[in-house]
Amino acid sequence: MASVFITYGSTTGNTEYVAESIQRTLEQSGHEVTIEDVADIKVTDLAKAYDLCCLGCSTWGDDEIELQDDFIPVFEEIEGIDLAGKNIACFGCGDSSYEYYCGAVDAIEEACKNAGASVFAESLKIDGDPKAEQADIDAWVKDLIAKLNA
Ligand SMILES: Cc1cc2nc3c(=O)[nH]c(=O)nc-3n(C[C@H](O)[C@H](O)[C@H](O)COP(=O)(O)O)c2cc1C
């Protein structure tokens, strides 16, 4: 059994839906999940002794990448902590009609890599309504579970 921390920033509930879907599937597979809205965590929570940390964030802004509001204070401190030896996997909702499709997901993954984290799985990017993309979410979590069980 692995311990997984999920944190997410979500304004209209889409990334929260994905986070809770990931949680449900991991728990059904016997893994232990702690899930927190990013507004309720400190950046140092990312460095705690979990086997995997999943970070979810939607993307905002027009001409430049803007992270979901609640994620910004945590994001700004990521590169100031030590994530060496930590596994991360990023996810988020966006809209591919924008120039920077799911740019927040890439920015968070990059910041975690710069802090020393290892990318455990390719990021999950959801275009539009996540309920319509349930198969993609399920496939991504299935891949995580296979790696956690390996
Ligand atoms: C004003 C505005 C700007 C947005 N900018 C982007 C963007 O730059 N890139 C992107 O992929 N999606 C963009 N989106 C789409 C949102 O990320 C998308 O609606 C997402 O599902 C919201 O997720 P949340 O409910 O978890 O916050 C934008 C949406 C709005 C309303």
The ligand as a Gaussian input file, in Angstrom:
#p B3LYP/6-31G(d) Opt

LIG

0 1
 C      -10.703000      33.987000     -18.204000
 C      -10.264000      32.572000     -18.434000
 C       -8.950000      32.325000     -18.808000
 C       -8.512000      31.009000     -19.043000
 N       -7.216000      30.783000     -19.468000
 C       -6.829000      29.530000     -19.785000
 C       -5.514000      29.279000     -20.298000
 O       -4.687000      30.166000     -20.483000
 N       -5.182000      27.987000     -20.580000
 C       -6.056000      26.946000     -20.407000
 O       -5.681000      25.809000     -20.697000
 N       -7.310000      27.153000     -19.932000
 C       -7.717000      28.412000     -19.619000
 N       -8.977000      28.628000     -19.125000
 C       -9.895000      27.472000     -18.940000
 C       -9.970000      26.991000     -17.482000
 O       -8.703000      26.544000     -17.027000
 C      -10.980000      25.839000     -17.425000
 O      -12.277000      26.399000     -17.470000
 C      -10.839000      24.912000     -16.240000
 O      -11.697000      23.809000     -16.430000
 C      -11.158000      25.552000     -14.907000
 O      -10.877000      24.593000     -13.915000
 P      -11.228000      24.783000     -12.374000
 O      -12.721000      24.738000     -12.244000
 O      -10.616000      23.592000     -11.721000
 O      -10.652000      26.055000     -11.918000
 C       -9.426000      29.925000     -18.883000
 C      -10.752000      30.184000     -18.492000
 C      -11.177000      31.487000     -18.278000
 C      -12.618000      31.722000     -17.880000

